[in-house]
Amino acid sequence: MTATLSTSEVRSAWVGSKRAVPALGLAGVCLAAAFTEVASDEGQVLCPYRLVTGGWCPGCGCTRALGALMHGDLRGSLVLNPWTVLVLAQVAFMATWILAAPEAARSWWRRNDYSVLKINMAVAGLIWVARLATGVIPLPF
Protein backbone atom coordinates (compact mmCIF):
# COMPACT_ATOMS: atom_id res chain seq x y z
CA MET A 1 0.00 0.00 0.00
CA THR A 2 1.46 3.36 -0.99
CA ALA A 3 0.84 6.53 0.95
CA THR A 4 -0.08 9.65 -0.96
CA LEU A 5 0.49 13.11 0.41
CA SER A 6 -1.94 15.95 -0.06
CA THR A 7 -0.83 19.20 -1.64
CA SER A 8 -0.86 20.99 1.72
CA GLU A 9 1.30 18.25 3.28
CA VAL A 10 3.83 18.52 0.46
CA ARG A 11 3.82 22.31 0.72
CA SER A 12 4.26 22.13 4.50
CA ALA A 13 7.21 19.73 4.17
CA TRP A 14 8.82 21.99 1.54
CA VAL A 15 8.44 25.14 3.67
CA GLY A 16 9.92 23.34 6.65
CA SER A 17 12.94 22.17 4.66
CA LYS A 18 13.38 25.62 3.13
CA ARG A 19 13.71 27.02 6.63
CA ALA A 20 15.96 24.24 7.88
CA VAL A 21 18.66 24.55 5.19
CA PRO A 22 19.82 28.11 6.06
CA ALA A 23 19.67 27.32 9.79
CA LEU A 24 21.78 24.20 9.34
CA GLY A 25 24.23 26.10 7.14
CA LEU A 26 24.62 28.86 9.72
CA ALA A 27 25.04 26.28 12.49
CA GLY A 28 27.76 24.57 10.45
CA VAL A 29 29.65 27.82 9.84
CA CYS A 30 29.43 28.75 13.53
CA LEU A 31 30.61 25.30 14.56
CA ALA A 32 33.56 25.51 12.16
CA ALA A 33 34.38 28.99 13.49
CA ALA A 34 34.29 27.74 17.08
CA PHE A 35 36.90 25.07 16.34
CA THR A 36 39.17 27.26 14.22
CA GLU A 37 42.25 28.46 16.05
CA VAL A 38 42.46 32.08 14.90
CA ALA A 39 43.32 34.82 17.33
CA SER A 40 43.57 38.58 17.15
CA ASP A 41 44.82 41.20 19.56
CA GLU A 42 41.43 40.98 21.31
CA GLY A 43 41.32 37.18 21.73
CA GLN A 44 39.93 34.30 19.69
CA VAL A 45 38.00 35.29 16.58
CA LEU A 46 34.57 33.62 16.35
CA CYS A 47 33.07 35.69 13.52
CA PRO A 48 32.71 33.51 10.39
CA TYR A 49 33.02 36.56 8.11
CA ARG A 50 36.28 37.62 9.74
CA LEU A 51 37.65 34.06 9.61
CA VAL A 52 36.99 33.84 5.88
CA THR A 53 37.91 37.38 4.75
CA GLY A 54 40.10 38.72 7.54
CA GLY A 55 37.93 41.85 7.52
CA TRP A 56 35.31 43.28 9.79
CA CYS A 57 31.65 42.39 9.18
CA PRO A 58 28.74 44.86 9.47
CA GLY A 59 28.06 43.57 12.98
CA CYS A 60 31.64 43.81 14.24
CA GLY A 61 31.71 45.84 17.41
CA CYS A 62 28.06 45.22 18.32
CA THR A 63 28.84 43.24 21.47
CA ARG A 64 31.34 45.83 22.67
CA ALA A 65 28.90 48.63 21.72
CA LEU A 66 26.16 46.99 23.78
CA GLY A 67 28.56 46.67 26.71
CA ALA A 68 29.49 50.36 26.44
CA LEU A 69 25.81 51.28 26.27
CA MET A 70 25.04 49.21 29.37
CA HIS A 71 27.76 51.16 31.18
CA GLY A 72 26.12 54.45 30.13
CA ASP A 73 28.68 55.31 27.43
CA LEU A 74 26.43 56.32 24.51
CA ARG A 75 29.26 58.05 22.62
CA GLY A 76 31.54 55.01 22.94
CA SER A 77 28.72 52.74 21.82
CA LEU A 78 28.09 54.87 18.73
CA VAL A 79 31.80 54.80 17.88
CA LEU A 80 32.03 51.00 18.23
CA ASN A 81 28.95 50.30 16.07
CA PRO A 82 26.06 52.79 15.69
CA TRP A 83 23.74 50.08 14.38
CA THR A 84 23.58 48.59 17.90
CA VAL A 85 21.96 51.75 19.27
CA LEU A 86 19.43 51.80 16.42
CA VAL A 87 18.44 48.16 16.95
CA LEU A 88 18.20 48.61 20.72
CA ALA A 89 15.98 51.67 20.23
CA GLN A 90 13.71 49.62 17.97
CA VAL A 91 13.52 46.81 20.51
CA ALA A 92 12.65 49.27 23.30
CA PHE A 93 9.99 50.92 21.13
CA MET A 94 8.40 47.59 20.16
CA ALA A 95 8.45 46.31 23.76
CA THR A 96 6.73 49.50 24.94
CA TRP A 97 4.17 49.29 22.13
CA ILE A 98 3.45 45.63 22.87
CA LEU A 99 2.85 46.49 26.53
CA ALA A 100 0.63 49.46 25.64
CA ALA A 101 -1.35 47.98 22.74
CA PRO A 102 -0.54 44.28 22.29
CA GLU A 103 -3.02 43.46 19.53
CA ALA A 104 -2.15 46.49 17.40
CA ALA A 105 1.59 45.88 17.80
CA ARG A 106 1.34 42.18 16.96
CA SER A 107 -0.89 42.87 13.97
CA TRP A 108 1.52 45.50 12.64
CA TRP A 109 4.51 43.21 13.25
CA ARG A 110 2.90 40.30 11.36
CA ARG A 111 2.39 42.56 8.33
CA ASN A 112 5.79 44.27 8.43
CA ASP A 113 8.35 41.89 9.96
CA TYR A 114 10.21 41.21 6.70
CA SER A 115 10.19 44.90 5.77
CA VAL A 116 11.74 45.79 9.13
CA LEU A 117 14.38 43.09 8.61
CA LYS A 118 15.20 44.31 5.09
CA ILE A 119 15.47 47.93 6.24
CA ASN A 120 17.70 46.94 9.16
CA MET A 121 20.00 44.95 6.86
CA ALA A 122 20.20 47.88 4.43
CA VAL A 123 20.99 50.31 7.26
CA ALA A 124 23.64 47.94 8.67
CA GLY A 125 25.20 47.68 5.21
CA LEU A 126 25.22 51.46 4.74
CA ILE A 127 26.78 52.01 8.18
CA TRP A 128 29.37 49.32 7.40
CA VAL A 129 30.30 50.96 4.07
CA ALA A 130 30.54 54.37 5.76
CA ARG A 131 32.77 52.92 8.50
CA LEU A 132 35.01 51.30 5.86
CA ALA A 133 35.14 54.49 3.77
CA THR A 134 36.07 56.69 6.74
CA GLY A 135 38.70 54.24 8.01
CA VAL A 136 36.93 53.51 11.31
CA ILE A 137 37.37 49.79 10.56
CA PRO A 138 39.97 48.24 8.25
CA LEU A 139 39.13 47.01 4.76
CA PRO A 140 38.68 43.23 4.51
CA PHE A 141 41.34 42.70 1.83
C-alpha positions in Angstrom: 0.0 0.0 0.0 1.5 3.4 -1.0 0.8 6.5 1.0 -0.1 9.7 -1.0 0.5 13.1 0.4 -1.9 16.0 -0.1 -0.8 19.2 -1.6 -0.9 21.0 1.7 1.3 18.2 3.3 3.8 18.5 0.5 3.8 22.3 0.7 4.3 22.1 4.5 7.2 19.7 4.2 8.8 22.0 1.5 8.4 25.1 3.7 9.9 23.3 6.7 12.9 22.2 4.7 13.4 25.6 3.1 13.7 27.0 6.6 16.0 24.2 7.9 18.7 24.6 5.2 19.8 28.1 6.1 19.7 27.3 9.8 21.8 24.2 9.3 24.2 26.1 7.1 24.6 28.9 9.7 25.0 26.3 12.5 27.8 24.6 10.5 29.6 27.8 9.8 29.4 28.7 13.5 30.6 25.3 14.6 33.6 25.5 12.2 34.4 29.0 13.5 34.3 27.7 17.1 36.9 25.1 16.3 39.2 27.3 14.2 42.3 28.5 16.1 42.5 32.1 14.9 43.3 34.8 17.3 43.6 38.6 17.1 44.8 41.2 19.6 41.4 41.0 21.3 41.3 37.2 21.7 39.9 34.3 19.7 38.0 35.3 16.6 34.6 33.6 16.4 33.1 35.7 13.5 32.7 33.5 10.4 33.0 36.6 8.1 36.3 37.6 9.7 37.6 34.1 9.6 37.0 33.8 5.9 37.9 37.4 4.8 40.1 38.7 7.5 37.9 41.8 7.5 35.3 43.3 9.8 31.6 42.4 9.2 28.7 44.9 9.5 28.1 43.6 13.0 31.6 43.8 14.2 31.7 45.8 17.4 28.1 45.2 18.3 28.8 43.2 21.5 31.3 45.8 22.7 28.9 48.6 21.7 26.2 47.0 23.8 28.6 46.7 26.7 29.5 50.4 26.4 25.8 51.3 26.3 25.0 49.2 29.4 27.8 51.2 31.2 26.1 54.4 30.1 28.7 55.3 27.4 26.4 56.3 24.5 29.3 58.0 22.6 31.5 55.0 22.9 28.7 52.7 21.8 28.1 54.9 18.7 31.8 54.8 17.9 32.0 51.0 18.2 28.9 50.3 16.1 26.1 52.8 15.7 23.7 50.1 14.4 23.6 48.6 17.9 22.0 51.8 19.3 19.4 51.8 16.4 18.4 48.2 17.0 18.2 48.6 20.7 16.0 51.7 20.2 13.7 49.6 18.0 13.5 46.8 20.5 12.7 49.3 23.3 10.0 50.9 21.1 8.4 47.6 20.2 8.5 46.3 23.8 6.7 49.5 24.9 4.2 49.3 22.1 3.4 45.6 22.9 2.9 46.5 26.5 0.6 49.5 25.6 -1.3 48.0 22.7 -0.5 44.3 22.3 -3.0 43.5 19.5 -2.2 46.5 17.4 1.6 45.9 17.8 1.3 42.2 17.0 -0.9 42.9 14.0 1.5 45.5 12.6 4.5 43.2 13.2 2.9 40.3 11.4 2.4 42.6 8.3 5.8 44.3 8.4 8.4 41.9 10.0 10.2 41.2 6.7 10.2 44.9 5.8 11.7 45.8 9.1 14.4 43.1 8.6 15.2 44.3 5.1 15.5 47.9 6.2 17.7 46.9 9.2 20.0 44.9 6.9 20.2 47.9 4.4 21.0 50.3 7.3 23.6 47.9 8.7 25.2 47.7 5.2 25.2 51.5 4.7 26.8 52.0 8.2 29.4 49.3 7.4 30.3 51.0 4.1 30.5 54.4 5.8 32.8 52.9 8.5 35.0 51.3 5.9 35.1 54.5 3.8 36.1 56.7 6.7 38.7 54.2 8.0 36.9 53.5 11.3 37.4 49.8 10.6 40.0 48.2 8.2 39.1 47.0 4.8 38.7 43.2 4.5 41.3 42.7 1.8 
